[in-house]
Amino acid sequence: MIYLDHAATSPLRPEAHAAMEPFLGETFGNPSGLYAAGREAQSAVDRARSTAAQCLRARPSEIIFTSGGTESINAAMVGIAYAMRRADCGNHVITTAIEHHAGIHAAQCLEELGFEVTYLPCDRSGHVRATDLAAALRPETVLASVMLANNEVGSLQPIADMASAIHDWAKRHGGHRVMLHTDAVQAPGWLEIDVNALGVDALSLSSHKFGGPKGSGVLFLRRATPFRPLLHGGGQEMQKRAGTENVAGIVGTATALAIASSGISERSARVGALRERLREGIVAGVPDVLVNGCQVNCLPNNLNISFRGIESEALVAALDAHGIAVSSGSACSNSTWEPSHVLMAMGVPIRQAVGSVRFSLGEGTTAADVDGVLAVLPREVARLREATTAIAQHLAEPA
Ligand SMILES: Cc1ncc(COP(=O)(O)O)c(C=O)c1O
């Protein structure tokens, strides 16, 4: 298989697998247990928390382990906004039109709970402006949630500038507090993540995107950030996320994050060069293609391309038949076709969005993988275009 869908999920790192193994077997104690087996599990969780904190330049007490990116994002957005409103700080939330559905749907949930939500636009390259965020701030604003790196087109958002804009605005408004959360799910391994340099109050990660296990995630929650937990029950995760800890998942997460957090510039340079090889090869070998989104200020592993005249799902299926895994930019379910909300927000014409495919490279991607795709893609695109034209001609003929 040539796997170019790392933005969807990545293979488990062998080191994470090895670190998890004891906790899936003989070391099965509940961390809340007061006996030796419990203490052993608890100390593994504690070590993992310290490792994750170091990777993000946070304090261990600011790290909450969750079931993944979706939970972290929901907990941050709903938990912070709700706590802020309870403290009479206001009921306005700012987010963007290009968030992952976890963020968009959490924002819609907040609307149902009576919050007012502003969705910031982006430009043609998929970037949201810090000045737009500054202009959207109001005395009732309690939370801004903006993703660090977009999962469809790879655009990076100016989170540190947004934090400064919020800080400046707050100074001019008598110290009014506005919390800043970022969905950093696509960033580990490609960008340094320093919660202080970013200036965020909360940050969400999903373990399987950086070589950790599925169903595990991290929420960074800065000390003293107002927060109402999403899950209620026992007092785990410093009373912020109830439920018996997924010890193996937590250990695997911390192991994978530590590896992803080192060698970032070499990894990015190597994979970025492969991405360029793929982009140049496609642009040279396939007529009528358009690159969606940014070429600069973006993740090094992401390439989103529209193939005019074909539907992306047909191309994904055709490549799958050759053992190549890529992702379609549009979703077709129950015979309704749904264009990507990100490409729509970028102003990509529907005809172009229909044929968009995301290639997301990973640490293990090789030049041979890229060349393998380039050897097949032009032929498959031509074949699908011919089929589409033939169908259109057939339908145009009188019955
Ligand atoms: C940017 C972004 N945020 C959030 C998520 C949700 O992560 P998970 O499905 O692991 O909960 C994803 C997953 O694709 C993502 O790409």
The ligand as a Gaussian input file, in Angstrom:
#p B3LYP/6-31G(d) Opt

LIG

0 1
 C       -7.870000      19.360000      12.747000
 C       -8.575000      18.220000      13.392000
 N       -9.238000      18.427000      14.545000
 C       -9.866000      17.438000      15.180000
 C       -9.885000      16.152000      14.687000
 C      -10.604000      15.067000      15.449000
 O       -9.714000      14.129000      15.944000
 P      -10.243000      12.681000      16.409000
 O      -11.062000      12.153000      15.255000
 O       -9.025000      11.902000      16.606000
 O      -11.043000      12.864000      17.613000
 C       -9.229000      15.886000      13.474000
 C       -9.271000      14.545000      12.864000
 O       -9.228000      14.411000      11.651000
 C       -8.547000      16.945000      12.828000
 O       -7.887000      16.750000      11.669000

